[in-house]
């Protein structure tokens, strides 16, 4: 397994979606390759950051608000200030 293959398999591996055979090859590369160990560390911290964003589900971005309405609201706010 190459480092490129390793990075491509990583998300599947972390999601436990790799077949046992691929898992073993993945694990073996991981044991032998410091570059990929560093890669996994940074990948995991990226996932943690992503989860952090998802802990604020009460701040949805409205997708169906017409742009004119948004502009009107923003204009109204400016007037209040
Ligand atoms: Zn590697």
PDB file of the backbone (N, CA, C, O) and the ligand in Angstrom, with CONECT records:
HET     ZN  A 101       1
ATOM      1  N   UNK A   1       0.837  -1.200   0.000  1.00  0.00           N
ATOM      2  CA  UNK A   1       0.000   0.000   0.000  1.00  0.00           C
ATOM      3  C   UNK A   1       0.873   1.251   0.000  1.00  0.00           C
ATOM      4  O   UNK A   1       1.871   1.317   0.718  1.00  0.00           O
ATOM      5  N   UNK A   2       0.501   2.229  -0.796  1.00  0.00           N
ATOM      6  CA  UNK A   2       1.249   3.485  -0.854  1.00  0.00           C
ATOM      7  C   UNK A   2       0.579   4.527   0.037  1.00  0.00           C
ATOM      8  O   UNK A   2      -0.551   4.344   0.493  1.00  0.00           O
ATOM      9  N   UNK A   3       1.296   5.619   0.276  1.00  0.00           N
ATOM     10  CA  UNK A   3       0.742   6.690   1.102  1.00  0.00           C
ATOM     11  C   UNK A   3      -0.515   7.273   0.453  1.00  0.00           C
ATOM     12  O   UNK A   3      -1.451   7.672   1.146  1.00  0.00           O
ATOM     13  N   UNK A   4      -0.526   7.319  -0.868  1.00  0.00           N
ATOM     14  CA  UNK A   4      -1.691   7.843  -1.574  1.00  0.00           C
ATOM     15  C   UNK A   4      -2.916   6.949  -1.339  1.00  0.00           C
ATOM     16  O   UNK A   4      -4.015   7.435  -1.070  1.00  0.00           O
ATOM     17  N   UNK A   5      -2.700   5.641  -1.445  1.00  0.00           N
ATOM     18  CA  UNK A   5      -3.794   4.706  -1.189  1.00  0.00           C
ATOM     19  C   UNK A   5      -4.265   4.832   0.259  1.00  0.00           C
ATOM     20  O   UNK A   5      -5.457   4.790   0.562  1.00  0.00           O
ATOM     21  N   UNK A   6      -3.295   4.984   1.120  1.00  0.00           N
ATOM     22  CA  UNK A   6      -3.587   5.118   2.538  1.00  0.00           C
ATOM     23  C   UNK A   6      -4.541   6.291   2.777  1.00  0.00           C
ATOM     24  O   UNK A   6      -5.550   6.153   3.469  1.00  0.00           O
ATOM     25  N   UNK A   7      -4.208   7.443   2.195  1.00  0.00           N
ATOM     26  CA  UNK A   7      -5.038   8.628   2.417  1.00  0.00           C
ATOM     27  C   UNK A   7      -6.423   8.452   1.810  1.00  0.00           C
ATOM     28  O   UNK A   7      -7.409   8.975   2.330  1.00  0.00           O
ATOM     29  N   UNK A   8      -6.493   7.699   0.687  1.00  0.00           N
ATOM     30  CA  UNK A   8      -7.792   7.473   0.053  1.00  0.00           C
ATOM     31  C   UNK A   8      -8.667   6.528   0.879  1.00  0.00           C
ATOM     32  O   UNK A   8      -9.894   6.635   0.870  1.00  0.00           O
ATOM     33  N   UNK A   9      -8.023   5.604   1.589  1.00  0.00           N
ATOM     34  CA  UNK A   9      -8.770   4.630   2.386  1.00  0.00           C
ATOM     35  C   UNK A   9      -9.121   5.165   3.774  1.00  0.00           C
ATOM     36  O   UNK A   9      -9.956   4.597   4.478  1.00  0.00           O
ATOM     37  N   UNK A  10      -8.471   6.265   4.156  1.00  0.00           N
ATOM     38  CA  UNK A  10      -8.554   6.687   5.552  1.00  0.00           C
ATOM     39  C   UNK A  10      -9.974   6.950   6.031  1.00  0.00           C
ATOM     40  O   UNK A  10     -10.349   6.506   7.116  1.00  0.00           O
ATOM     41  N   UNK A  11     -10.762   7.654   5.250  1.00  0.00           N
ATOM     42  CA  UNK A  11     -12.115   7.971   5.713  1.00  0.00           C
ATOM     43  C   UNK A  11     -12.959   6.709   5.832  1.00  0.00           C
ATOM     44  O   UNK A  11     -13.772   6.589   6.749  1.00  0.00           O
ATOM     45  N   UNK A  12     -12.768   5.760   4.902  1.00  0.00           N
ATOM     46  CA  UNK A  12     -13.473   4.477   4.992  1.00  0.00           C
ATOM     47  C   UNK A  12     -13.036   3.715   6.234  1.00  0.00           C
ATOM     48  O   UNK A  12     -13.842   3.097   6.930  1.00  0.00           O
ATOM     49  N   UNK A  13     -11.728   3.779   6.488  1.00  0.00           N
ATOM     50  CA  UNK A  13     -11.189   3.068   7.645  1.00  0.00           C
ATOM     51  C   UNK A  13     -11.787   3.617   8.941  1.00  0.00           C
ATOM     52  O   UNK A  13     -12.212   2.855   9.809  1.00  0.00           O
ATOM     53  N   UNK A  14     -11.813   4.929   9.062  1.00  0.00           N
ATOM     54  CA  UNK A  14     -12.330   5.558  10.271  1.00  0.00           C
ATOM     55  C   UNK A  14     -13.830   5.317  10.421  1.00  0.00           C
ATOM     56  O   UNK A  14     -14.358   5.320  11.532  1.00  0.00           O
ATOM     57  N   UNK A  15     -14.507   5.110   9.300  1.00  0.00           N
ATOM     58  CA  UNK A  15     -15.942   4.820   9.343  1.00  0.00           C
ATOM     59  C   UNK A  15     -16.204   3.325   9.480  1.00  0.00           C
ATOM     60  O   UNK A  15     -17.352   2.882   9.450  1.00  0.00           O
ATOM     61  N   UNK A  16     -15.123   2.547   9.632  1.00  0.00           N
ATOM     62  CA  UNK A  16     -15.213   1.085   9.761  1.00  0.00           C
ATOM     63  C   UNK A  16     -15.913   0.449   8.567  1.00  0.00           C
ATOM     64  O   UNK A  16     -16.676  -0.505   8.713  1.00  0.00           O
ATOM     65  N   UNK A  17     -15.638   1.000   7.368  1.00  0.00           N
ATOM     66  CA  UNK A  17     -16.279   0.489   6.164  1.00  0.00           C
ATOM     67  C   UNK A  17     -15.328  -0.311   5.288  1.00  0.00           C
ATOM     68  O   UNK A  17     -15.699  -0.745   4.198  1.00  0.00           O
ATOM     69  N   UNK A  18     -14.082  -0.511   5.769  1.00  0.00           N
ATOM     70  CA  UNK A  18     -13.119  -1.274   4.981  1.00  0.00           C
ATOM     71  C   UNK A  18     -13.306  -2.770   5.231  1.00  0.00           C
ATOM     72  O   UNK A  18     -13.559  -3.188   6.361  1.00  0.00           O
ATOM     73  N   UNK A  19     -13.181  -3.579   4.167  1.00  0.00           N
ATOM     74  CA  UNK A  19     -13.159  -5.031   4.370  1.00  0.00           C
ATOM     75  C   UNK A  19     -11.930  -5.432   5.186  1.00  0.00           C
ATOM     76  O   UNK A  19     -10.928  -4.717   5.192  1.00  0.00           O
ATOM     77  N   UNK A  20     -12.004  -6.565   5.871  1.00  0.00           N
ATOM     78  CA  UNK A  20     -10.947  -6.987   6.792  1.00  0.00           C
ATOM     79  C   UNK A  20      -9.578  -7.025   6.124  1.00  0.00           C
ATOM     80  O   UNK A  20      -8.575  -6.647   6.731  1.00  0.00           O
ATOM     81  N   UNK A  21      -9.536  -7.479   4.883  1.00  0.00           N
ATOM     82  CA  UNK A  21      -8.265  -7.616   4.172  1.00  0.00           C
ATOM     83  C   UNK A  21      -7.608  -6.251   3.961  1.00  0.00           C
ATOM     84  O   UNK A  21      -6.411  -6.086   4.198  1.00  0.00           O
ATOM     85  N   UNK A  22      -8.397  -5.282   3.518  1.00  0.00           N
ATOM     86  CA  UNK A  22      -7.887  -3.938   3.279  1.00  0.00           C
ATOM     87  C   UNK A  22      -7.499  -3.274   4.592  1.00  0.00           C
ATOM     88  O   UNK A  22      -6.534  -2.513   4.657  1.00  0.00           O
ATOM     89  N   UNK A  23      -8.248  -3.565   5.612  1.00  0.00           N
ATOM     90  CA  UNK A  23      -7.968  -3.047   6.943  1.00  0.00           C
ATOM     91  C   UNK A  23      -6.592  -3.462   7.418  1.00  0.00           C
ATOM     92  O   UNK A  23      -5.846  -2.678   8.003  1.00  0.00           O
ATOM     93  N   UNK A  24      -6.274  -4.732   7.146  1.00  0.00           N
ATOM     94  CA  UNK A  24      -4.991  -5.288   7.574  1.00  0.00           C
ATOM     95  C   UNK A  24      -3.835  -4.600   6.842  1.00  0.00           C
ATOM     96  O   UNK A  24      -2.834  -4.231   7.455  1.00  0.00           O
ATOM     97  N   UNK A  25      -3.985  -4.434   5.535  1.00  0.00           N
ATOM     98  CA  UNK A  25      -2.956  -3.754   4.744  1.00  0.00           C
ATOM     99  C   UNK A  25      -2.804  -2.313   5.207  1.00  0.00           C
ATOM    100  O   UNK A  25      -1.694  -1.787   5.293  1.00  0.00           O
ATOM    101  N   UNK A  26      -3.913  -1.697   5.499  1.00  0.00           N
ATOM    102  CA  UNK A  26      -3.939  -0.316   5.980  1.00  0.00           C
ATOM    103  C   UNK A  26      -3.187  -0.202   7.302  1.00  0.00           C
ATOM    104  O   UNK A  26      -2.349   0.681   7.486  1.00  0.00           O
ATOM    105  N   UNK A  27      -3.507  -1.120   8.221  1.00  0.00           N
ATOM    106  CA  UNK A  27      -2.890  -1.133   9.541  1.00  0.00           C
ATOM    107  C   UNK A  27      -1.385  -1.349   9.436  1.00  0.00           C
ATOM    108  O   UNK A  27      -0.596  -0.747  10.163  1.00  0.00           O
ATOM    109  N   UNK A  28      -1.009  -2.240   8.497  1.00  0.00           N
ATOM    110  CA  UNK A  28       0.403  -2.560   8.314  1.00  0.00           C
ATOM    111  C   UNK A  28       1.174  -1.330   7.835  1.00  0.00           C
ATOM    112  O   UNK A  28       2.268  -1.046   8.323  1.00  0.00           O
ATOM    113  N   UNK A  29       0.598  -0.607   6.878  1.00  0.00           N
ATOM    114  CA  UNK A  29       1.245   0.604   6.375  1.00  0.00           C
ATOM    115  C   UNK A  29       1.358   1.629   7.498  1.00  0.00           C
ATOM    116  O   UNK A  29       2.382   2.297   7.648  1.00  0.00           O
ATOM    117  N   UNK A  30       0.302   1.740   8.273  1.00  0.00           N
ATOM    118  CA  UNK A  30       0.263   2.698   9.373  1.00  0.00           C
ATOM    119  C   UNK A  30       1.368   2.423  10.383  1.00  0.00           C
ATOM    120  O   UNK A  30       1.964   3.352  10.929  1.00  0.00           O
ATOM    121  N   UNK A  31       1.645   1.121  10.634  1.00  0.00           N
ATOM    122  CA  UNK A  31       2.695   0.739  11.581  1.00  0.00           C
ATOM    123  C   UNK A  31       4.090   1.106  11.081  1.00  0.00           C
ATOM    124  O   UNK A  31       5.007   1.312  11.875  1.00  0.00           O
ATOM    125  N   UNK A  32       4.241   1.186   9.768  1.00  0.00           N
ATOM    126  CA  UNK A  32       5.575   1.353   9.181  1.00  0.00           C
ATOM    127  C   UNK A  32       5.851   2.763   8.679  1.00  0.00           C
ATOM    128  O   UNK A  32       6.989   3.080   8.330  1.00  0.00           O
ATOM    129  N   UNK A  33       4.835   3.612   8.635  1.00  0.00           N
ATOM    130  CA  UNK A  33       5.006   4.878   7.923  1.00  0.00           C
ATOM    131  C   UNK A  33       4.688   6.082   8.807  1.00  0.00           C
ATOM    132  O   UNK A  33       3.519   6.397   9.029  1.00  0.00           O
ATOM    133  N   UNK A  34       5.734   6.761   9.318  1.00  0.00           N
ATOM    134  CA  UNK A  34       5.531   7.936  10.181  1.00  0.00           C
ATOM    135  C   UNK A  34       4.776   9.061   9.475  1.00  0.00           C
ATOM    136  O   UNK A  34       4.026   9.805  10.106  1.00  0.00           O
ATOM    137  N   UNK A  35       4.982   9.179   8.153  1.00  0.00           N
ATOM    138  CA  UNK A  35       4.299  10.230   7.403  1.00  0.00           C
ATOM    139  C   UNK A  35       2.793  10.087   7.532  1.00  0.00           C
ATOM    140  O   UNK A  35       2.077  11.066   7.737  1.00  0.00           O
ATOM    141  N   UNK A  36       2.322   8.846   7.408  1.00  0.00           N
ATOM    142  CA  UNK A  36       0.889   8.606   7.468  1.00  0.00           C
ATOM    143  C   UNK A  36       0.355   8.702   8.895  1.00  0.00           C
ATOM    144  O   UNK A  36      -0.814   9.028   9.098  1.00  0.00           O
ATOM    145  N   UNK A  37       1.194   8.424   9.875  1.00  0.00           N
ATOM    146  CA  UNK A  37       0.778   8.616  11.268  1.00  0.00           C
ATOM    147  C   UNK A  37       0.496  10.101  11.500  1.00  0.00           C
ATOM    148  O   UNK A  37      -0.514  10.462  12.104  1.00  0.00           O
ATOM    149  N   UNK A  38       1.396  10.954  11.017  1.00  0.00           N
ATOM    150  CA  UNK A  38       1.166  12.397  11.126  1.00  0.00           C
ATOM    151  C   UNK A  38      -0.091  12.804  10.378  1.00  0.00           C
ATOM    152  O   UNK A  38      -0.866  13.640  10.842  1.00  0.00           O
ATOM    153  N   UNK A  39      -0.279  12.194   9.207  1.00  0.00           N
ATOM    154  CA  UNK A  39      -1.436  12.507   8.383  1.00  0.00           C
ATOM    155  C   UNK A  39      -2.733  12.187   9.129  1.00  0.00           C
ATOM    156  O   UNK A  39      -3.679  12.975   9.125  1.00  0.00           O
ATOM    157  N   UNK A  40      -2.754  11.011   9.769  1.00  0.00           N
ATOM    158  CA  UNK A  40      -3.950  10.604  10.512  1.00  0.00           C
ATOM    159  C   UNK A  40      -4.211  11.550  11.672  1.00  0.00           C
ATOM    160  O   UNK A  40      -5.358  11.894  11.955  1.00  0.00           O
ATOM    161  N   UNK A  41      -3.146  11.969  12.342  1.00  0.00           N
ATOM    162  CA  UNK A  41      -3.308  12.894  13.461  1.00  0.00           C
ATOM    163  C   UNK A  41      -3.972  14.191  13.006  1.00  0.00           C
ATOM    164  O   UNK A  41      -4.899  14.684  13.649  1.00  0.00           O
ATOM    165  N   UNK A  42      -3.486  14.741  11.885  1.00  0.00           N
ATOM    166  CA  UNK A  42      -4.069  15.990  11.413  1.00  0.00           C
ATOM    167  C   UNK A  42      -5.486  15.761  10.899  1.00  0.00           C
ATOM    168  O   UNK A  42      -6.350  16.628  11.031  1.00  0.00           O
ATOM    169  N   UNK A  43      -5.719  14.583  10.309  1.00  0.00           N
ATOM    170  CA  UNK A  43      -7.053  14.237   9.809  1.00  0.00           C
ATOM    171  C   UNK A  43      -8.044  14.166  10.969  1.00  0.00           C
ATOM    172  O   UNK A  43      -9.165  14.665  10.869  1.00  0.00           O
ATOM    173  N   UNK A  44      -7.623  13.543  12.066  1.00  0.00           N
ATOM    174  CA  UNK A  44      -8.510  13.397  13.222  1.00  0.00           C
ATOM    175  C   UNK A  44      -8.821  14.745  13.852  1.00  0.00           C
ATOM    176  O   UNK A  44      -9.943  14.974  14.302  1.00  0.00           O
ATOM    177  N   UNK A  45      -7.837  15.641  13.890  1.00  0.00           N
ATOM    178  CA  UNK A  45      -8.120  16.956  14.471  1.00  0.00           C
ATOM    179  C   UNK A  45      -9.060  17.745  13.558  1.00  0.00           C
ATOM    180  O   UNK A  45      -9.854  18.558  14.031  1.00  0.00           O
ATOM    181  N   UNK A  46      -8.965  17.500  12.244  1.00  0.00           N
ATOM    182  CA  UNK A  46      -9.895  18.136  11.308  1.00  0.00           C
ATOM    183  C   UNK A  46     -11.314  17.655  11.565  1.00  0.00           C
ATOM    184  O   UNK A  46     -12.261  18.442  11.547  1.00  0.00           O
ATOM    185  N   UNK A  47     -11.456  16.342  11.808  1.00  0.00           N
ATOM    186  CA  UNK A  47     -12.771  15.791  12.103  1.00  0.00           C
ATOM    187  C   UNK A  47     -13.323  16.396  13.388  1.00  0.00           C
ATOM    188  O   UNK A  47     -14.509  16.716  13.472  1.00  0.00           O
ATOM    189  N   UNK A  48     -12.470  16.551  14.375  1.00  0.00           N
ATOM    190  CA  UNK A  48     -12.907  17.135  15.635  1.00  0.00           C
ATOM    191  C   UNK A  48     -13.417  18.555  15.420  1.00  0.00           C
ATOM    192  O   UNK A  48     -14.433  18.945  15.995  1.00  0.00           O
ATOM    193  N   UNK A  49     -12.721  19.321  14.600  1.00  0.00           N
ATOM    194  CA  UNK A  49     -13.166  20.680  14.292  1.00  0.00           C
ATOM    195  C   UNK A  49     -14.527  20.649  13.619  1.00  0.00           C
ATOM    196  O   UNK A  49     -15.399  21.470  13.907  1.00  0.00           O
ATOM    197  N   UNK A  50     -14.699  19.667  12.699  1.00  0.00           N
ATOM    198  CA  UNK A  50     -15.972  19.527  12.009  1.00  0.00           C
ATOM    199  C   UNK A  50     -17.102  19.226  12.966  1.00  0.00           C
ATOM    200  O   UNK A  50     -18.198  19.771  12.834  1.00  0.00           O
ATOM    201  N   UNK A  51     -16.838  18.354  13.936  1.00  0.00           N
ATOM    202  CA  UNK A  51     -17.859  18.018  14.919  1.00  0.00           C
ATOM    203  C   UNK A  51     -18.191  19.225  15.780  1.00  0.00           C
ATOM    204  O   UNK A  51     -19.332  19.402  16.205  1.00  0.00           O
ATOM    205  N   UNK A  52     -17.195  20.043  16.029  1.00  0.00           N
ATOM    206  CA  UNK A  52     -17.400  21.230  16.838  1.00  0.00           C
ATOM    207  C   UNK A  52     -18.426  22.147  16.174  1.00  0.00           C
ATOM    208  O   UNK A  52     -19.298  22.699  16.846  1.00  0.00           O
ATOM    209  N   UNK A  53     -18.323  22.305  14.869  1.00  0.00           N
ATOM    210  CA  UNK A  53     -19.276  23.125  14.125  1.00  0.00           C
ATOM    211  C   UNK A  53     -20.680  22.542  14.260  1.00  0.00           C
ATOM    212  O   UNK A  53     -21.659  23.277  14.386  1.00  0.00           O
ATOM    213  N   UNK A  54     -20.766  21.186  14.231  1.00  0.00           N
ATOM    214  CA  UNK A  54     -22.071  20.528  14.253  1.00  0.00           C
ATOM    215  C   UNK A  54     -22.722  20.560  15.624  1.00  0.00           C
ATOM    216  O   UNK A  54     -23.882  20.167  15.750  1.00  0.00           O
ATOM    217  N   UNK A  55     -22.019  21.014  16.660  1.00  0.00           N
ATOM    218  CA  UNK A  55     -22.634  21.097  17.973  1.00  0.00           C
ATOM    219  C   UNK A  55     -23.468  22.366  18.114  1.00  0.00           C
ATOM    220  O   UNK A  55     -24.019  22.636  19.182  1.00  0.00           O
ATOM    221  N   UNK A  56     -23.560  23.143  17.037  1.00  0.00           N
ATOM    222  CA  UNK A  56     -24.415  24.333  17.059  1.00  0.00           C
ATOM    223  C   UNK A  56     -25.514  24.204  16.014  1.00  0.00           C
ATOM    224  O   UNK A  56     -25.577  24.998  15.075  1.00  0.00           O
ATOM    225  N   UNK A  57     -26.391  23.196  16.174  1.00  0.00           N
ATOM    226  CA  UNK A  57     -27.417  22.960  15.161  1.00  0.00           C
ATOM    227  C   UNK A  57     -28.532  24.001  15.219  1.00  0.00           C
ATOM    228  O   UNK A  57     -29.407  24.026  14.354  1.00  0.00           O
ATOM    229  N   UNK A  58     -28.500  24.849  16.224  1.00  0.00           N
ATOM    230  CA  UNK A  58     -29.555  25.858  16.368  1.00  0.00           C
ATOM    231  C   UNK A  58     -29.290  27.107  15.541  1.00  0.00           C
ATOM    232  O   UNK A  58     -30.054  28.072  15.586  1.00  0.00           O
ATOM    233  N   UNK A  59     -28.191  27.076  14.781  1.00  0.00           N
ATOM    234  CA  UNK A  59     -27.884  28.223  13.936  1.00  0.00           C
ATOM    235  C   UNK A  59     -27.977  27.843  12.464  1.00  0.00           C
ATOM    236  O   UNK A  59     -26.964  27.846  11.764  1.00  0.00           O
ATOM    237  N   UNK A  60     -29.164  27.520  11.987  1.00  0.00           N
ATOM    238  CA  UNK A  60     -29.285  27.104  10.590  1.00  0.00           C
ATOM    239  C   UNK A  60     -29.125  28.292   9.652  1.00  0.00           C
ATOM    240  O   UNK A  60     -29.499  29.420   9.974  1.00  0.00           O
ATOM    241  N   UNK A  61     -28.565  28.012   8.497  1.00  0.00           N
ATOM    242  CA  UNK A  61     -28.480  29.044   7.465  1.00  0.00           C
ATOM    243  C   UNK A  61     -29.737  28.936   6.609  1.00  0.00           C
ATOM    244  O   UNK A  61     -29.928  27.927   5.930  1.00  0.00           O
ATOM    245  N   UNK A  62     -30.580  29.931   6.628  1.00  0.00           N
ATOM    246  CA  UNK A  62     -31.816  29.836   5.850  1.00  0.00           C
ATOM    247  C   UNK A  62     -31.543  29.790   4.354  1.00  0.00           C
ATOM    248  O   UNK A  62     -30.892  30.671   3.792  1.00  0.00           O
ATOM    249  N   UNK A  63     -32.057  28.737   3.725  1.00  0.00           N
ATOM    250  CA  UNK A  63     -31.782  28.544   2.301  1.00  0.00           C
ATOM    251  C   UNK A  63     -32.900  29.120   1.433  1.00  0.00           C
ATOM    252  O   UNK A  63     -32.702  29.376   0.245  1.00  0.00           O
ATOM    253  N   UNK A  64     -34.089  29.323   2.038  1.00  0.00           N
ATOM    254  CA  UNK A  64     -35.257  29.655   1.228  1.00  0.00           C
ATOM    255  C   UNK A  64     -35.713  31.097   1.417  1.00  0.00           C
ATOM    256  O   UNK A  64     -36.830  31.450   1.038  1.00  0.00           O
ATOM    257  N   UNK A  65     -34.850  31.935   2.004  1.00  0.00           N
ATOM    258  CA  UNK A  65     -35.209  33.337   2.174  1.00  0.00           C
ATOM    259  C   UNK A  65     -34.839  34.098   0.902  1.00  0.00           C
ATOM    260  O   UNK A  65     -33.685  34.071   0.474  1.00  0.00           O
ATOM    261  N   UNK A  66     -35.804  34.766   0.307  1.00  0.00           N
ATOM    262  CA  UNK A  66     -35.502  35.510  -0.925  1.00  0.00           C
ATOM    263  C   UNK A  66     -34.468  36.600  -0.671  1.00  0.00           C
ATOM    264  O   UNK A  66     -34.466  37.234   0.384  1.00  0.00           O
ATOM    265  N   UNK A  67     -33.597  36.808  -1.641  1.00  0.00           N
ATOM    266  CA  UNK A  67     -32.520  37.771  -1.459  1.00  0.00           C
ATOM    267  C   UNK A  67     -33.059  39.176  -1.205  1.00  0.00           C
ATOM    268  O   UNK A  67     -32.482  39.944  -0.435  1.00  0.00           O
ATOM    269  N   UNK A  68     -34.176  39.505  -1.862  1.00  0.00           N
ATOM    270  CA  UNK A  68     -34.778  40.827  -1.666  1.00  0.00           C
ATOM    271  C   UNK A  68     -35.187  41.036  -0.213  1.00  0.00           C
ATOM    272  O   UNK A  68     -35.035  42.124   0.343  1.00  0.00           O
ATOM    273  N   UNK A  69     -35.723  39.944   0.404  1.00  0.00           N
ATOM    274  CA  UNK A  69     -36.150  40.034   1.797  1.00  0.00           C
ATOM    275  C   UNK A  69     -34.946  40.257   2.704  1.00  0.00           C
ATOM    276  O   UNK A  69     -34.994  41.066   3.631  1.00  0.00           O
ATOM    277  N   UNK A  70     -33.855  39.523   2.421  1.00  0.00           N
ATOM    278  CA  UNK A  70     -32.629  39.688   3.205  1.00  0.00           C
ATOM    279  C   UNK A  70     -32.137  41.122   3.108  1.00  0.00           C
ATOM    280  O   UNK A  70     -31.760  41.732   4.109  1.00  0.00           O
ATOM    281  N   UNK A  71     -32.146  41.658   1.883  1.00  0.00           N
ATOM    282  CA  UNK A  71     -31.700  43.049   1.689  1.00  0.00           C
ATOM    283  C   UNK A  71     -32.589  44.022   2.449  1.00  0.00           C
ATOM    284  O   UNK A  71     -32.110  44.994   3.034  1.00  0.00           O
ATOM    285  N   UNK A  72     -33.893  43.747   2.434  1.00  0.00           N
ATOM    286  CA  UNK A  72     -34.845  44.616   3.138  1.00  0.00           C
ATOM    287  C   UNK A  72     -34.589  44.588   4.632  1.00  0.00           C
ATOM    288  O   UNK A  72     -34.641  45.620   5.302  1.00  0.00           O
ATOM    289  N   UNK A  73     -34.307  43.377   5.160  1.00  0.00           N
ATOM    290  CA  UNK A  73     -34.029  43.246   6.595  1.00  0.00           C
ATOM    291  C   UNK A  73     -32.751  43.989   6.959  1.00  0.00           C
ATOM    292  O   UNK A  73     -32.692  44.708   7.956  1.00  0.00           O
ATOM    293  N   UNK A  74     -31.720  43.798   6.120  1.00  0.00           N
ATOM    294  CA  UNK A  74     -30.447  44.466   6.375  1.00  0.00           C
ATOM    295  C   UNK A  74     -30.620  45.983   6.302  1.00  0.00           C
ATOM    296  O   UNK A  74     -30.067  46.714   7.123  1.00  0.00           O
ATOM    297  N   UNK A  75     -31.382  46.451   5.327  1.00  0.00           N
ATOM    298  CA  UNK A  75     -31.640  47.884   5.174  1.00  0.00           C
ATOM    299  C   UNK A  75     -32.386  48.403   6.407  1.00  0.00           C
ATOM    300  O   UNK A  75     -32.099  49.490   6.906  1.00  0.00           O
ATOM    301  N   UNK A  76     -33.350  47.606   6.890  1.00  0.00           N
ATOM    302  CA  UNK A  76     -34.119  47.989   8.069  1.00  0.00           C
ATOM    303  C   UNK A  76     -33.226  48.104   9.293  1.00  0.00           C
ATOM    304  O   UNK A  76     -33.388  49.016  10.103  1.00  0.00           O
ATOM    305  N   UNK A  77     -32.282  47.178   9.427  1.00  0.00           N
ATOM    306  CA  UNK A  77     -31.360  47.217  10.557  1.00  0.00           C
ATOM    307  C   UNK A  77     -30.507  48.473  10.528  1.00  0.00           C
ATOM    308  O   UNK A  77     -30.261  49.109  11.553  1.00  0.00           O
ATOM    309  N   UNK A  78     -30.059  48.814   9.315  1.00  0.00           N
ATOM    310  CA  UNK A  78     -29.231  50.025   9.188  1.00  0.00           C
ATOM    311  C   UNK A  78     -30.000  51.255   9.651  1.00  0.00           C
ATOM    312  O   UNK A  78     -29.448  52.141  10.303  1.00  0.00           O
ATOM    313  N   UNK A  79     -31.297  51.295   9.300  1.00  0.00           N
ATOM    314  CA  UNK A  79     -32.117  52.447   9.685  1.00  0.00           C
ATOM    315  C   UNK A  79     -32.257  52.533  11.205  1.00  0.00           C
ATOM    316  O   UNK A  79     -32.275  53.619  11.783  1.00  0.00           O
ATOM    317  N   UNK A  80     -32.358  51.332  11.852  1.00  0.00           N
ATOM    318  CA  UNK A  80     -32.528  51.335  13.304  1.00  0.00           C
ATOM    319  C   UNK A  80     -31.302  51.876  14.004  1.00  0.00           C
ATOM    320  O   UNK A  80     -31.407  52.501  15.059  1.00  0.00           O
ATOM    321  N   UNK A  81     -30.113  51.633  13.407  1.00  0.00           N
ATOM    322  CA  UNK A  81     -28.891  52.158  14.010  1.00  0.00           C
ATOM    323  C   UNK A  81     -28.793  53.635  13.708  1.00  0.00           C
ATOM    324  O   UNK A  81     -27.835  54.287  14.122  1.00  0.00           O
TER     325      UNK A  81
HETATM  326 ZN    ZN A 101       2.489   6.275   4.272  1.00  0.00          ZN
END
